Amino acid sequence: MPVFLLNEALSLPDPRLAERDGLLAVGGDLRPERLVLAYRQGIFPWSSDGEPLLWWCPAPRMVLFPDELYVGRSLRKAIRRDVGRLRITLDRDFTGVMAGCAEVPRPGQDGTWITAGILAGMTALHDRGIVHSVEVWDGDALVAGLYGLALGRVFCGESMFTRRPNASKIAFVALVRQLRAWGYAMIDCQQVTAHLRRFGARELAKDDFLARLARHVDEPGHPAPWAFDPPGAARWLDD
């Protein structure tokens, strides 16, 4: 398959034409309108500073259906241990979450894919109520968080960080349970990882994923700004 070269036109190639490794296109820009167009088609940007802007649609696709969330015994134990200490919020400190995702080192990774262009594009979408953040607080300290895009009844997870053990996992559990309560259909986890599989995420063939995505992105989602339903962050300890 060819790798497409994008220009200023607000268009993207058919995601089914991606290379075997998922690479679909090079170039273009990260303006909010292109980002929305891309994610609605199952395409996302992923490149580092100094590299060309790359667009991907990998297969198989890792997806978590909120009803299939699995929380293992050790994480349940950690949640019960920290329930009185940690506070979890939505859309309270998007800038802090983005900074954490960009700055906190990850094993096996040099630098970050959250470039200045990604930061500007995602911030613009956050201001429009499309990108949302989850924050985990220990007192006044932001110790973990994650962010992603909400399109219809689909949440596209982007990145997470943690500064203490299990805190980002707790943020993820809290978000999934809230999305389940709001009737969201699926969470696009993008890449296949053992970490996500432990939460119950599973692989979908590209055609299956794209069909589900097309069906759910135009359905009504939860209005912005987001906040946990009463009783607030206690929901992350439910069942």
PEQUI-V604643 format. One record per helix or strand of 3 or more residues. SS is the DSSP state (hx for helix, st for strand). FROM is the first residue (numbers start at 0). LEN is the number of residues. If there is no record, write none. Layout:
BEGIN
ss->(SS SS)
from->(FROM FROM)
len->(LEN LEN)
END
This chain:
BEGIN
ss->(st hx st hx st st hx hx st hx hx st st st hx st hx st hx hx)
from->(3 14 22 31 53 60 65 72 85 93 115 130 140 153 166 185 193 201 205 231)
len->(3 3 5 9 3 4 3 10 5 10 12 8 11 9 15 5 4 3 11 6)
END
